Amino acid sequence: MDSYPFSSHSKFVELLSQQTVSFGNNEDSVDLSSSQPLPGSVGTEASNCDGDSAPQRRERRKWTPMDDVVLISSWLNTSKDPVVGNEQKSNGFWKRIAAYFGASPLLAGCEERDHNHCKHRWHRINDLVSKFCGAYEAATREKTSGQNENDVLKLAHQIFYNNYKTRFNLEHAWKELRHDQKWCELATAKNDGSLKKRKCEDGGDSESSQATENKRPPGVKAAKKSSQKTVVSDDNLNKFQSETVPLSEADNESSRVRAVEREEEMKTRKPKVYIERNREEGHLRLWNDYFSDTPTYPENLFRRRSRMNKLLFMHIVHRLSNEVCFFRQKKDVTGRLGLSPPQKCTAAIRVLAYGSALDAVDEYLRLGATTTWLCVENFVEAIIYLFGDEYLRRPTPNDLQRLLHIEELRGFPGMIGSIDSPQVNFSVNGREYDMAYYLTDDIYPKWAIFIQSIPIPQGPKAVLFAQRQEAARKDVERAFGVLQARFAIVKNPAFSWDKVKIGKIMRACIILHNMIVESERDECTQYDVSNFQQGGGIESSHINFTYSTDIPTNIANQMGVRTRIRDKEAHQQLKSDLVEHIWRKFRRDQDNN
């Protein structure tokens, strides 16, 4: 007897050779027309027993990400059809999806897909994406501070691989389906249905209890037959019930205990207390103290407590109240006015200026700690947004000319603080220079743009130069000290904040510092600033306004600038000229001392 029973039936084999049977999805399909043996078969001779050659095996078309996206779009649009919807037979439903899929212009020129292939592919996508959604939710619950969306997604892939021992390669499908309401509702209903099914399988006494309640009374013969059976005594019945029911009674007892404990906890828990702070009184007190016609506190105390004069403060309040929604005074549903813009801005500035706790302004301004923190966050963001472009910009030629004037009065012509500034022309000790420089300490290299002090000065000229250089350099180093003194929040510990918030607070404090310096500069200036641009008097430092920094970048220009900056001979020459220049300029002061 032949070991392969169908080897003698050539017609059946020919029928098989003309078909392609799919198992699972299209990627796992088995082509029966190929010359390869089927799993579990003995060999391939049976398929060609009559000498007929098998048809040429067609190359299987794989599903690409674009195919998956079009298939998902086809399923969603067909499911959301307001006329037909899902109320149709499965075969007709998937034929409509296949037609929609084939009509897509994204797949023009491609071979059409059978509706069964679309069905199998969709079920595979749906199953894997649903599992990955569970892995993504688990990864989201494990998210820690400092992790971004990419970290969560990477952890979700790792969880999926650990659970199913395979990699998830349908991320494009997940991105298409994760936020779709139709798919999310079906996935939730599917999970709920599986849970209900599992509960019914675990505790199947629900249907049996209903069947017991509606049980048909026994007939005459059944009643006679049951009367002949031995009757169980009540004691044995009670004993049997006591042996079989303790578990359920214990469960019920524990659930009752937990319910009682929850009720007692709710009773003992303190309700959320609402504090009527009377914010109108806080605004009125602030207005009478500083902004009324006869304020309680003079201008100098306002300047001390707000770190700026009243004119600049009102300018900031006006800009914020007109251009930032948070600082506009609104009404609630009862028509009661909310916090005023001066209240919010004062609370934010007090926290920045004193670095105090958030509830330190509660008694005076009538703001809680949470509201105060919102004021600080929105205040620093608004300052950066409204004033950052103007007060965090690069120095203009007028700014540079003013800096050159100040430093030349102190004995250092051509000294500013920016390497990429316009070209500066100045003369020192009768020699012309055209590149600005820094005053630095000894850790910097001896380049043409860095002028260090003299560590061990020998002679009166070197001593005077070292004194003047260190005094001028300290001004730059004191700038951050002034910022810390003006805004104490800069120097206080900030372990409870993240880097983004710290950076915004620092930038806002710098902007406010620059605004304060600009508004109060005229009050502290002891020299004429009207001729800065023209360079009047005997000044030798001037900005070259015809010089442009927008030079096309090429390797020749870069190497030329690099060589000029690192020129040690130019450094030594400029330093020697500065020593002689300072000696001639301030020798009389040295002699008087």
QUIFEN-V942943 format. One line per field, one symbol per residue. phi: phi as a letter, one per 30 degrees, with the letter a starting at -180 (. if undefined). psi: psi as a letter, one per 40 degrees, with the letter a starting at -180 (. if undefined). burial: b if it has 16 or more other ideal C-beta (glycine too) atoms within 10 Angstrom, else e. A space follows every 10 residues. Layout:
BEGIN
phi = ???
psi = ???
burial = ???
END
This chain:
BEGIN
phi = .ddcdcdccd dddddddccb cccicddcdc cddddddddj ddacdddbdc iddddddddd cddceddddd dddddddddc ddccicdadd dddddddddd ddddddcdic ddcddddddd dddddddddd dddddddddd dcdcdjdcdd dddddddddd dddchadccc ddddddcdcd dddddddddd dddddddddd ddcddddddd dddcdddddd dddddddddd cddddddddd dddccedddd dddddddddd dddddddddd ddcccddhdd dddddddddb cddbddcddd dddddciadd dddddddddd ddcbddcddc cdddiddddd eddddddddd dddcidddcd cddccibddd dddddddddd ddddddcddd cbddddeddd dddddddddc jbdicbbbdc dedccabbhi cdbbbdbccb cdddddcdcc cddcebdcjd dddddddddd dddddddded ddddddbddd cddbddccdd dddddddddd dddddddddc dddcdcbdcd cdddidicdc cbdddddcdd dedbdddddd dddddcdddd dddddddddd dddddbdddd ddd
psi = hiehdedegd ddddddeeih hhhbaddeih heeieiiihe idaeddefde ehiiihhihh hihidddddd ddddddddde heddaegiid dddddddddd ddeheefhei iiiidddddd dddddddddd dddddddddd dehiheiadd dddddddddd dddefiihff ddddddddeh dddddddddd dddddddddd ddgeeddddd dddfhhiiad dddddddeih hhiddddddd ddddeddddd dddddddddd ddddddddhh ihhhhhegdd dddddddddd eidgidiidd dddddeeiid dddddddddd ddehddeihi iadeehiaii dddddddddd dddefiided edddefhidd dddddddddd ddddddeddd efiihidddd ddddddddde egiehafhdf iihhhihhfe hiifhiiihi aeeiigieeh hiihdghhid dddddddddd dddddddedd ddddddgedd eiifdeiidd dddddddddd ddddddddde dddeheihed fddefiafie hihgeehhef hhhidddddd dddddehddd dddddddddd dddddfdddd dd.
burial = eeeeeebeeb eebeeebeee ebeebbeebe bbebeeeeee eeeeebbeee eeebeeeeee eebeeebbbb bbbbbbebbe eeeeeeeeee eebbbbbbeb bbebeebeee eebebebbbb bbebbbebbb bbbebbeebe eeeeeeeeee ebbebbbebb eeeeeeebeb eebbebbeee eebeeebeee eeeeeeeeee eeeeeeeeee eeeeeeeeee eeeeeeeeee eeeeeeeeee eeeeeeeeee eeeeeeeeee eeeeeeeeee eeeeeebebe ebbeebeeeb eeeeeeeeee ebbebbbbbe ebbeebbeeb beebebbeee eeeeeeeebb bbbbbbbbbb bbbbbeebeb bbeebbbeee bbbbbbebbb bbbbebbeee beeeeeeebb bbbbbbbbeb bbbbbbeeee bbebbbebee eebebbbbbb eeeeeebbbb bbbbeeeeee beebbbbbbe ebbeeeeeee eebeebbebb eeeeeeeeee eeebbbbbbb bbbebbeeee eeeeeeeeee ebeebeeebb bbbeeeeeee eeeeeeeeee eeeebebeeb bebbbebbbe bbbebbeeee eee
END
